Amino acid sequence: MPDTEIILAVDAVHATYNHAITALHGVSFKIRRGEILALLGANGAGKTTTLKAVSNLLPAERGQINAGTIRFDGTDVSRRKPGDLVRAGLVQVLEGRHCFKSLSVEDNLVAGGIGRSGRRGEISADLERIYAFFPRLKEKRRTLSGLTSGGEQQMTAIGRALMSRPRLLVLDEPSMGLAPLIVQDIFRTLRKLNRETGLSILVAEQNSAITLRYADQATVLENGVSVLSGTAVDLRQREDIRALYLGQQPSPAAKPTHLDAVA
């Protein structure tokens, strides 16, 4: 019997590009409903490839899953088109703050509602909900997105995704290129969304320090393999994690741990 509390299950996934370049060779993790899971790892660890596999976006980049399974709400994602997954509630915010820069902030948000075929009344109600979580966007709603700050563009991209009414929100490096205070504000808002609406969140980040403060669970990737999983609290307290991923020096008494040996 499948565990109905699991909204996303990634099981021993192997993936390549052009049937030649190995990107993933053993990635596994699960997200329970209402949970925030952090996917951690250095640049090149396989985080972005994993997220694209989750949303079935790999084929568009000549990528393919060679082994393993990814199930969203019990359904194999490889059997569904990316657009169908969005309408089913799996919505991704890609790396790089992809906004329609020639459109206003509000038009960007409305595009998210139109994408799920929302009615005018539903879209208006959802806009007010997004503005309640991101007051800055309401102030900038008539401004062209291309003229807003990096932080405002990231908020717009997240807000547009939320307009699709996701059940699982997938975020790729939301902190990239942003000032620390803006990053903290975005993560606080994500946590508030999670607490108040039950939204499940998968977030891939190099900024492990702040991500582990707001996540419930975490999985560490290294060279395309899941090498460690646990609660965010436990991983934040581990000396080896702090040294390798948080940039902190381990105490002299701490014994070194080789992550590749940890399943």
N, C-alpha and C positions, 0 to 999 in steps of 0.2 A: 504494500500500500504506500503511495507517495505521501510525503509529509506535507500536509496542506499549509503548514506555517512557513514553508520555504517558498519565496517568490522567485528566486533565481538560484539555479544550481549549475555550476561549471565543474565538469568532471573530467579530469585527466586530458585536457585539450592540447592537441598538437596542431600547429599551423605553420604554413610556409607561404612564401610569395613566389610566383612563377614556377611553382612545383620544384623549386631548387633551394631557395634561401629559407633556412629554418628560423622562425621567429619565436615559436612557443613549442616546448616539448615536455609538457607536464604541468599544466596550470589547473588548480582545483580550489574552489571555495563555494560557500553557500551564504545567501542573505535571507534572513527571516523577515517576515512582514513587519514594517515599522522600525526597521533597523538601519543604522548607518554603518557601512563597511568601507574602510579605507584600503585601497590597493597601493602599496608602497614599493618603492624601488628607485634605483638610480636611472639616469637617462639611458635608454637602450635595454632596460630590463624586460620589456615586453608589455608595459601597461597599456599603451595606446592600441597595440594589436589586440590585446585581450578585450578592450572596450569595443573595438570595431567588430570583433567576432561576436560579442554579446548582442549587438544591434544588427548582425548579419550584413555588415558593410564591407567585409573583406573582399567579396567577389568584384566589387567596383574598383578595387586596386590590385587586381590580379592575385588576390590572396585566397587561400583555401584552408579549411579545417581538414586535416588528414586522419585524425583520431580523436576520440572523446566526444562528449555531448555537452550542449548548453541548453538548458530548459528554463523558459520563463513561464511561470504559472503552470508548470507541467507540460508545456508545449515545446517541441524541438524548434529552436529559432531558425535553424537552417532550412526549415520547410516553409518559412513565412517571409514575405517581402518586407524590407525595412519600413515602408509606409504602413503596412498592416500591423507591424509591431508597435509603431507609434500610436495607431488607433486603438490597439489593445492595452496601451498604458506604459510601454517601455520607451522612454524619451531620452535622447542623449544631447548634451551640450558639448560640441566638439571643441578641441583645443584651438585657441586663437581668437576667441570672441567674434564669431561669425555673425555680424549684423548686416542688414540691408542699409548701407551707409547713406544712401540717397533718400531713405524714408525717415520719417520722424520716429521718435521713440515709441509713441503710441501706435503708429502704423505697424512697426515691428511686432509689437505685442499682439495686435489684432491678427496679424498673419498666423500666429500660433493657434488662435481660436478658429480661424478659417480652415487651417490645415486639418482639424479634426471635425470639420463640417458643423461647427457650433452655430446656433441660432443667434440673432442679434441681441436678444435679451440675455442669453447666457454669456455672450462675449462681454457685454457691458458689466454684468455682475462680476465676471472673472477679472476684468480690468481693475475694478475697485478693490478686489481682494489682493491683486498683485501690488497695487499702489499702497495698500496697508502694510504689506511686508517690505516694500522698497519705496519709502516716501520720496526719495531723491528722484525716482523715475517720474513721479507725478509732477514734480517741479520742472522736469525737463521734457515733458510729454510732447510738446510742440517742436522741440529742437531736433534737427537732423541728427541721426545717430552718429554719422561720421564726424560731427563737430563736438561730440561729448567726450569725456575723459575715458581712459582705459577701464577704470572701475565702473563707470556708468554703462559702458558697452558690455561689460561682463554681466552686470545686473540685468541689462536688457536681454541678453542672450538667455540667461536663466529664467527671466520673467516670461519670455516667449515660449520656452519649453513648458513652463508651468501652465500657460494658457491652453496647452494640449491636455490638461488634466491627467498627468502621469500617475501611475501607481508605483513605478520605479523610475527615479531620476538618475541618469548616469552623467557624471561630470568628468571631463578630462583636463587636468591641470588648471583648475579655476583660479589659482593664485598667480599664475605665470605673468611676470612683468608688472605686478601691482604693488603698491606701497603696503607695508605691514598693517597699518591701521585699516586700510580698505579690505585687505584679506580677512582680517579678524571680523570686520563688520559683515562680510559676505558669509563667513562660516557661522556666525551667530544667527544670521537670518535663516540659513539652512537648518540649523538645529531647532530654531523656533518652528519652522515649517514641519519638521519631523515630529516634534512634540505635540503640536496643535492639530495636525491633520493626519498623522500616521503615515506620512509619505516615506517610503523606503528609498534610500540613497546609496549609490555606489560611486565613490569618488577616488580617482587615481591622482596621486600627488607625489612630487618630489619633496614638497614642504612638509616633511613628516611631523615636525614639532607641533605645528598648529593643528594638523589633521588628526593626530592622536588625541588632542584635547577634546575634540568634538565627536569623534567616532565611537561606536559601541564595540565593533570588532575590527580586526585588521589582518591583512594577508600581505606578506612580503614576497616580492618577485626578485629573482636574481638570474640573469641570463636565460629568461624564458621559462623558468621553473618556479613553482610555489615552494619556498623553502621554510616558511614559518607562518603559522596562523595562531591567533589567540585574541583575547580581549584587548582593547586599546589600552586599558589601565595596566595590564600585565606587560605589554610590549613597551610601554612608555617607561616602565621601571627597570627594564632589563639593561644591564651595563653594555652588552654587545650591540643592542639596537641603538642605544644612545650614542655610542661611538661611531657606528657605521652610517646611521641614517639621520641622527640629530646633531651631528657635529660636535659632540661633547666627548671629552677625554674620560676613559674609564678610570675608576679608582685603582690605586696600586694593588689593592687586595683582590680585585676582581680577576677571575680566571677567564682567559680568552675562550670564545665559543666560535666554532666554525659553522656558519649557517647552512652550508651545503649538507651537513650531517643531520640537520633537523628536518624532519618530515612534517 
